[in-house]
Amino acid sequence: MKRPRIRHLSENSLIMDMSEELDTGLCSQIAALAEAARHELTGVIESVPCATSLYIEFNPLEVEPTDISESLLAMSSNACDYTVGVETIVLPCYYSPDVAPDLLALAEKKKMTVNELISIHSGTTYTVCSIGFAPGFAYLAGLDPRICADRHSTPRQSVASGSVGIAGAQTAVYPRESPGGWQIIGNCPLPLFNIDAEPLSPLRHGMQVRFEPIDQETFLQKGGKLP
């Protein structure tokens, strides 16, 4: 890995670029560095792990920008001291046209059966590389190239909560109903964002995610809703 690059955005914020390309192996390291910076460095107000970088907001009255830059670079050079065990979460997914308006068309476009598409999607382990767009919306890297797909040219005005989608080389679950242009192939009945819960979402940067196919009965039992 190349030496990280520090970019100062303002008098109280900076970004440490860890890589020029997405590397799922770095995700847990970036998450661990974010946690360490928040608890170990003087003056840090917030630290946010991103796909290839780490955002830091700090109090310039407590720490000099050059000092915090040097501390971050030192921490990154001793990355082995700032690693965490990678946790895996299994999300149930109901793969059916009942809840997935793009499932049949995508399988046809990829010249495979629906069951083959489901097997490929659910047979892959993904890495949470970024969280954004909406609270609890986790971008999951590692999608099999055989089922990569472009976003819709015109986004839907409403995508149902729990919708499992594909866009480019990533997959994701919509934590709440919202507009969106991803190819929807299933639905996860579990809540992935709750303002009253701690943590707010079970998905965290660097975590690994797998999908487990379920039938309609199990989907409804777990709280899923049909259109």
C-alpha positions as CSV (number, residue, x, y, z in Angstrom):
1,M,0.0,0.0,0.0
2,K,1.2,3.5,-0.9
3,R,1.8,6.1,1.9
4,P,-1.5,7.7,2.7
5,R,-2.1,11.3,1.4
6,I,-3.5,14.0,3.7
7,R,-5.7,16.7,2.2
8,H,-6.8,19.6,4.4
9,L,-10.3,20.6,3.5
10,S,-10.7,23.5,5.9
11,E,-9.1,24.9,9.1
12,N,-10.8,22.1,11.0
13,S,-11.2,19.1,8.7
14,L,-9.1,16.8,6.6
15,I,-9.2,13.6,4.6
16,M,-6.6,10.9,4.7
17,D,-6.6,9.0,1.3
18,M,-5.6,5.4,2.0
19,S,-5.9,4.1,-1.6
20,E,-6.7,5.3,-5.1
21,E,-8.9,2.3,-5.8
22,L,-11.5,0.4,-3.7
23,D,-9.8,-2.4,-1.8
24,T,-12.2,-4.4,0.4
25,G,-9.2,-5.6,2.4
26,L,-8.6,-2.0,3.6
27,C,-12.2,-1.4,4.7
28,S,-11.8,-3.0,8.2
29,Q,-8.5,-1.2,8.6
30,I,-10.0,2.2,7.8
31,A,-12.9,1.5,10.2
32,A,-10.4,0.6,13.0
33,L,-8.3,3.8,12.3
34,A,-11.5,5.9,12.5
35,E,-12.3,4.4,15.9
36,A,-8.8,4.8,17.2
37,A,-8.6,8.4,16.0
38,R,-11.8,9.3,17.7
39,H,-10.7,7.9,21.1
40,E,-6.9,8.4,21.0
41,L,-6.1,11.7,19.3
42,T,-6.5,15.0,21.1
43,G,-9.0,17.4,19.5
44,V,-10.8,15.0,17.2
45,I,-14.5,15.8,17.1
46,E,-15.6,13.2,14.4
47,S,-14.0,10.5,12.3
48,V,-15.8,9.0,9.4
49,P,-14.6,5.9,7.5
50,C,-15.2,6.1,3.7
51,A,-14.5,3.6,0.9
52,T,-10.9,4.6,0.3
53,S,-10.3,7.3,2.9
54,L,-10.8,8.6,6.4
55,Y,-12.5,12.0,7.1
56,I,-11.5,13.8,10.3
57,E,-13.0,16.8,11.9
58,F,-11.0,18.4,14.7
59,N,-10.9,21.4,17.0
60,P,-8.0,23.7,15.9
61,L,-8.0,25.3,19.3
62,E,-6.9,22.0,20.8
63,V,-4.6,20.6,18.2
64,E,-2.5,22.0,15.3
65,P,-3.4,20.6,11.8
66,T,0.2,19.5,11.2
67,D,0.2,17.6,14.5
68,I,-3.0,15.7,13.8
69,S,-1.7,14.9,10.2
70,E,1.5,13.5,11.6
71,S,-0.4,11.4,14.2
72,L,-2.7,10.0,11.6
73,L,0.2,9.1,9.3
74,A,2.0,7.4,12.2
75,M,-1.1,5.4,13.0
76,S,-1.5,4.3,9.4
77,S,2.1,3.1,9.2
78,N,1.4,0.9,12.2
79,A,-1.8,-0.5,10.7
80,C,-1.4,-3.9,12.4
81,D,-2.0,-2.1,15.7
82,Y,-5.3,-0.8,14.5
83,T,-7.2,-3.8,13.1
84,V,-10.3,-5.4,14.3
85,G,-11.9,-8.8,13.8
86,V,-14.2,-8.8,10.8
87,E,-17.8,-9.5,11.8
88,T,-20.1,-11.2,9.4
89,I,-23.9,-10.6,9.4
90,V,-26.4,-12.8,7.4
91,L,-29.4,-10.9,6.0
92,P,-32.5,-12.9,5.0
93,C,-33.7,-12.0,1.5
94,Y,-36.9,-12.8,-0.3
95,Y,-36.0,-13.1,-4.0
96,S,-39.3,-12.9,-5.8
97,P,-41.1,-10.7,-8.4
98,D,-43.6,-10.1,-5.6
99,V,-41.1,-7.6,-4.1
100,A,-38.4,-7.4,-6.8
101,P,-39.6,-5.6,-10.0
102,D,-36.2,-6.1,-11.8
103,L,-35.5,-9.7,-10.9
104,L,-37.0,-11.4,-14.0
105,A,-35.7,-8.7,-16.5
106,L,-32.2,-8.8,-15.1
107,A,-32.0,-12.6,-15.2
108,E,-33.2,-12.5,-18.8
109,K,-30.6,-9.8,-19.7
110,K,-27.8,-11.8,-18.1
111,K,-29.0,-14.9,-20.0
112,M,-29.5,-17.0,-16.9
113,T,-32.3,-18.4,-14.9
114,V,-33.7,-16.5,-11.9
115,N,-32.4,-19.3,-9.7
116,E,-29.0,-18.9,-11.1
117,L,-29.0,-15.2,-10.4
118,I,-30.2,-15.8,-6.9
119,S,-27.5,-18.4,-6.3
120,I,-24.8,-16.1,-7.5
121,H,-26.1,-13.1,-5.4
122,S,-26.6,-15.1,-2.2
123,G,-23.4,-17.1,-2.7
124,T,-21.1,-14.1,-2.4
125,T,-19.7,-12.5,0.8
126,Y,-19.8,-8.7,0.6
127,T,-17.9,-6.0,2.4
128,V,-19.5,-2.8,3.7
129,C,-17.2,-0.2,2.0
130,S,-19.2,2.9,2.7
131,I,-22.4,4.1,4.4
132,G,-24.3,7.1,2.9
133,F,-27.0,8.3,0.5
134,A,-29.5,7.7,3.3
135,P,-29.0,6.7,7.0
136,G,-28.2,3.0,7.2
137,F,-27.7,2.7,3.5
138,A,-24.6,0.4,3.2
139,Y,-22.7,0.1,0.0
140,L,-21.6,-3.6,-0.3
141,A,-18.6,-4.3,-2.5
142,G,-17.7,-7.6,-4.1
143,L,-20.6,-8.3,-6.4
144,D,-19.9,-11.1,-8.9
145,P,-19.2,-9.6,-12.3
146,R,-21.7,-11.9,-13.9
147,I,-24.6,-10.0,-12.3
148,C,-23.2,-6.5,-12.3
149,A,-25.8,-4.1,-13.8
150,D,-26.2,-0.4,-14.5
151,R,-28.6,1.8,-12.5
152,H,-31.9,2.7,-14.2
153,S,-31.5,5.8,-16.4
154,T,-34.6,7.2,-14.7
155,P,-34.8,6.5,-11.0
156,R,-38.0,5.3,-9.4
157,Q,-39.8,7.9,-7.3
158,S,-40.3,5.3,-4.6
159,V,-38.4,2.1,-3.7
160,A,-39.8,0.0,-0.9
161,S,-38.0,-0.3,2.4
162,G,-35.9,-3.4,2.5
163,S,-35.4,-3.6,-1.2
164,V,-32.2,-5.3,-2.2
165,G,-30.6,-3.7,-5.2
166,I,-27.7,-3.9,-7.6
167,A,-25.9,-0.9,-9.2
168,G,-22.6,-1.3,-11.0
169,A,-20.3,-3.7,-9.0
170,Q,-22.2,-3.2,-5.7
171,T,-25.3,-4.4,-4.0
172,A,-27.2,-2.7,-1.1
173,V,-30.4,-2.8,1.0
174,Y,-32.7,0.3,1.1
175,P,-33.2,0.9,4.8
176,R,-36.2,3.0,4.2
177,E,-38.6,3.8,1.4
178,S,-37.0,6.4,-0.8
179,P,-36.3,7.3,-4.4
180,G,-33.7,5.2,-6.1
181,G,-32.4,3.8,-9.4
182,W,-30.9,0.5,-8.4
183,Q,-32.0,-2.8,-10.0
184,I,-34.2,-4.4,-7.4
185,I,-33.9,-8.2,-7.1
186,G,-35.2,-9.0,-3.6
187,N,-36.3,-7.7,-0.2
188,C,-34.8,-8.0,3.3
189,P,-37.5,-7.9,6.0
190,L,-35.1,-6.9,8.9
191,P,-35.0,-3.2,10.0
192,L,-31.6,-1.8,9.0
193,F,-32.1,1.7,10.5
194,N,-33.9,2.6,13.7
195,I,-33.5,6.0,15.3
196,D,-34.4,4.6,18.7
197,A,-31.9,1.7,18.6
198,E,-28.3,1.5,19.7
199,P,-26.5,1.1,17.3
200,L,-28.8,2.8,14.8
201,S,-28.0,0.2,12.2
202,P,-26.6,-3.4,12.5
203,L,-24.3,-2.6,9.5
204,R,-20.9,-1.0,10.0
205,H,-18.0,0.0,7.8
206,G,-15.7,-3.0,7.2
207,M,-18.3,-5.6,8.2
208,Q,-19.0,-8.6,5.9
209,V,-22.5,-9.4,4.7
210,R,-24.1,-12.5,3.2
211,F,-27.7,-12.9,2.0
212,E,-29.8,-16.0,2.8
213,P,-32.7,-16.8,0.5
214,I,-36.1,-17.2,2.3
215,D,-39.6,-18.1,1.2
216,Q,-42.6,-15.8,1.3
217,E,-43.9,-17.3,4.6
218,T,-40.6,-16.7,6.4
219,F,-40.4,-13.2,4.8
220,L,-43.8,-12.3,6.3
221,Q,-43.0,-13.9,9.6
222,K,-39.9,-11.8,9.9
223,G,-41.9,-8.6,9.3
224,G,-41.7,-8.3,5.5
225,K,-44.6,-6.6,3.6
226,L,-45.9,-7.4,0.2
227,P,-46.8,-4.5,-2.1
